[in-house]
Amino acid sequence: MFAKSYKITEPKRFEIFVEDVRNDAVLVRPEYLAVCKADIRYYLGNRSARVLKRKFPMSLIHEATGIVIRDRSGKFKPDQRVVLLPCRRAECEGNKCDICVRDDECLLDNYCPESHFCSSNYDGFSKELMDISDEYILPVPDGVGAEAVFSELISVGCCAMRRAGLTKDNAPESIAVWGDGIMGYIIALVAKFSLDRHINVIGLSEEKLAMFDFADVYYSNDIDLLPRMSVAIEAVGGNASGIAANQAIDKLYSGGRLVLCGVANDNIPLNTRMVLEHGLTIMGTTRSTRCDFEKALELLQIGEFRDRILKLLLSTVEVDDIKKYYEVFEKESKSTALGKNIMKITF
């Protein structure tokens, strides 16, 4: 069976490929796609020439939902809507590395160096059809629409809570989140609804901070009024993540925890003196795995949570040719809005 896909072959250049699609597992047609900042970096060529040469050609997009066409096992029904999971388990017996992390409940496949991740070191979801293992799809709950495409970002927030060991039973009364972008918004929402705690958010944009009406907000250039905390989450990304991390370090109680979620473009300086003096713990967390997606879909079934996620859906663009696919990438590459323009893709 043959099907088309869009692949990036060089910065700002997509081409149509025709590929042979097996029909051994679950045959899925991707439906809603969302462009991530990582996709934008490939699109703009904001990676080293060596990295780009190794990656291209590649189908982008790792935030997606799809529709089941056929499942020979019978686990999924035709026309059933599913979320597509981007993390792929390593094809080894757990004996390739000196220390295997796949059974570590804190790490799992997400941190296995032999795993693959769609639109990073493995083809993403910009395809007409995919043959995918049922291990990598989850049913979209009833009542959840196109907003299910945000489940990947929500799962990243769920992964951050899980890896930081934050639960309703042990989380502090309040948690501070640095970042007024989409990742900060979602992580703050996840912390609010999964932990049932007070949330403080620190950012720069008055317009964006206005959307955080479920939290107390503070401006990062004036945080004297921000109370001290025992858990801080940095979700700024870019070179400004260093500023955010150091502000958090200054505001943490002794013995506090700093969770880093933002990706900096370059190495950033950290105030290690304060880290040492106050005995702080710093943890890095990224991406997610199946259990985090399961938690994300549980949260999407909460009406108030889902309504707030819907605010991130700026538009739904019907994409039925490569020109419109380009247009969405161009629009997203220039967007500074808190939200995304989602593709509903057909070939």
N, C-alpha and C positions, 0 to 999 in steps of 0.2 A: 504494500500500500504506500502510495506516495503523497506527500503533503508539503506545503510551502512554509517557509519561515523567513523572518527578517533577521539579518545578521549585520553587525557592525564590522566593517573590514578595515577602516581607518577612521580617524576622528572626523565626525560630521559626514560620514558616508555609510549608508545602509544599502544592502543588496538583498535581492530575493534569492533564496536557495530552495532547491527541491530535494527533499530527503526521503529515504525509505523508512517508513514507520512500522515497526513490528506490532503485532496485536497479540502479545503474550500475556499481558496483565490487564490493566484498566485503560481503555481508550477514552481520552478526555480531550474536549475542545476548550482551550482557554477562552475566557469570556471578558472579565474585567481585569485590566492591568493598571498598575500605578508605577510611575517613574521614581526611582530613589536617587538620592544625591550620589551614590556610588555609580549608578548608571550614567548620571550627568558627567562624572569625572571621565568615564570612558568616552562619552560622546564628544566632550570638549578636548580630549587628549591631555587631561591634567594628571597624567601618570608618566613615568619615565619611558623613553623610547624602547628600552629593553623589555619593560613590563608589557607595553602595548603590543610589541611584536610577538610576545609569547601568548597573549590572550586572543588576539584577532586571528580569524573571524570567529565571532561568538554572538549567540542570541542573548540580548539583554532582558531585563525584568525578572525580579524575584518576589514581587508582591502581586499575587494574582489569585483569581478564582476561576473555576472552569465548570463545564457541564459534561457529565458522563455520557458517552456515546454507547459503550458496551463494556460489560464486566463479565467475563466468562465464569468467574467464581460465584457470582450472584450476590456478593456483599453490597454492591451498589446497583441502583436501578437506573435504567436509561432516563435521561433528562434530569437526573439528580444533580443539584448544585453542590460543588465541593471547593474547599480551600486547598491550594497547592502549596506544599511544604518544600522549601528550597534546600534544606540540608540533606546531603546524601551520605549514608553510612559507608565507612571504609570497606573495601572489598578485601578483607584479610581476616585472619582468625584471632586477631588480637595479639599476635606474636611478632609483629614487624618492628615495634618500638620497644625500647628498654622498659618503659613504664606505659601501660595501656590505661587510658583515661575513660574509655567508653562505658565502663561499669561504675565510674565514680559519680554518685548522684548529684554532685555539685557541678561536674563538667560535662559528662555524656558526649555524644557524637559531635556536638557543636565545637568542642575543643580538641578533637582528634586530628592530628596533623595529616592523617591519610584520608580524612573525609573530603567531600566536595561540596561546593556551594554554588547554586545556580546564579548565573550572570557574574560569576567571579572566576572560578576555575572549572566551570561546567556550564553547558548551555542553559540559558534562561527560558522564559515562558513565551517569548514572542514567536509562537508557532501556530499553525493551523490545527494540528492534531499532535497529541503526545500519547505514547504508551508508557504508563507510569504505574509503579507498584502501589498497592493499596496502603502500604506503609507511609507513603508520602502524600496522602490526601485525607481530608476530614470533611464530613458533611457539614454544609452550612445550616445552622439552626433555622427552624421555621420563623418567619417574621423578620429575618435579617436579609436585607437587599444588597445593593452594590457596595454598601459600607463594609461588607465582609472583606473587601480588598485590603482594608487597614489592619486585618488580623495579624499580618506579619509584623508590622510596627508595634502593635499591642503586645505580641508575643515577646518582642525584645524587652519591653517594660516588665513583663512577667518574669523573664529570665533574670533581669536585674534584681527583682525582689527575691527570687529563689536563691540566686547565688550569694546575695548579701545575707541570707538567712532571716529575712524579714517576714514575719507572719502576724496574724491578728493576736496571737498569744504573747509575742515578745517584742513587737515593734514599739518604739518610743511614742509618746503622745503626739509629737509633731515631727515632720520630716521636711527638710528644705531641698528644693530642686532648683538648680541654676540652669536657665535656658528658657527663652520665650518662643522658640521655634516649634516645629511639629513634634520633634522627639521629646522636648521638654514638656509640651502639652500632654502628650500621651503618657509619658512616665508619671507625671503628676496625677493624671486621671487614674492610672493603674494603682498608684499608691493610695489614692483617696478611696477607691471603691473596693480594692482587694484587702486593704489593711484597716479601713475605717478610722483613719487618723486625720489630724489637722495638717494641712499642707501650706507651706510658705514657698512662693515662687519668686525668683530673682531674675530680672531681665532688663532690657533697654528700651523696647518699643512700647509706647503708650497704647497704640492701636492693638498690638498683639496681646499685651497684658490684660486688656479689657476682656478678652475671651476667657481668662482664667477666673471666672466669677465663682468658682467653687473653692478658691484658695485666697489667702492673703498675699498681696503682691508688693514687691519692693524693687526700686530701681538700683541697678548694679553700681551706678556711680554715686549712690548715696544710701549705704546700707547700715548707717549708725543705729537705726531703729530696729534692725533685724535682730530678733532674739538669738541667743546661742542655741546650739542644737547638738545632739549626739549622733545623728545620721544626716549626711549631706550627699546629694546626687548631682554630679556634673553632667549636663546634657546639652552643652553649648556647641562643642565641636569647633573645628578650625583652629587658628592660632589663638583666638580669644578663649579657648578652653583653659589655657594656662592662667589667665587672669581669674577666671571663674574658680578654678581649683584652688588657687592661692587665697581667694576671698573665703572659700569654704574652710580651708585650713585655719584661717584666722578666727573663724566663728565657731569651730567645733570645740566641745568640752574635751577635757583630758580623757583619753580612752575612746574617743569618737571614731566613727567610720566614714570614709570618703569613698563613694562608688563612682568610678569614672566610666561614662557611657559615650562621650563625644570623641570623634576621631580628629586629631590635630593633623594639619598638613606637614608640619615640621616638629622637631623636638621642642618641648616647652620646658621652661624652668619651673621648678617647684621649690617652695620654701621648706627645705628639709630640716632646717633648724627647729622650726615650729612642730614639724612632724615628730621629731625626736623628743623635744621638750614635753610634748603633750601625749606621747605614746599613742599616736594615731595609727589606724589601720587603713591602708589604701587598697582597693580592689578594682580590677578592670573587668568589664563585662561587655559582651557584644553578641549580636545575633541571637539565635534561639534554637530549640529543638522541639520534637513532637509534644512533649508534656506542656511546654509553654504555649503552644498553639491551642491545646485543649483548654487551658485556663483562659486564654484570650477569647475563645468562643463562648465560654461560660459568662464572661464579663459582657459580651455583646448581647446577651439575652436579658441584661438588666436595662430596662427602658431608659432611665436617666443617663446611664453610661452611653448607650447607643445614640441617644439624641445629641450628646456632646461630640461624639465621633462624627456624626452626620454633618456637623458644622465645618468639618475639614474637607468635605466634598464640594469643591468649588464649581465643578461642572463635569458632565459626562459627555465625552466626545466620541461620536461614531467614527471608527477607523476602519475603512474598507479598502484602503490602498496605501502604498508606501509613502506617498506625498503627505497624507494626513498623519501618518506615523511620525514623519519628520517634524511636522508642525507642532505636535504635542511636545516632542523633545525640545524644540526651540522655545516654546512657551514656558516649559518647566525650567529650562536652563536660565531664563531671565526673571523668573517669578520670585518675589520677595514676600508673597502672601503666606499667611498661616493656613495651609491647606494644599490640596492637590487637584489638578485637572485629570480625571480618570479616563482611561480609554476603554470603550466597549468595542472589542476587536472582532472583525470578520475578515475572511480572505476570499 
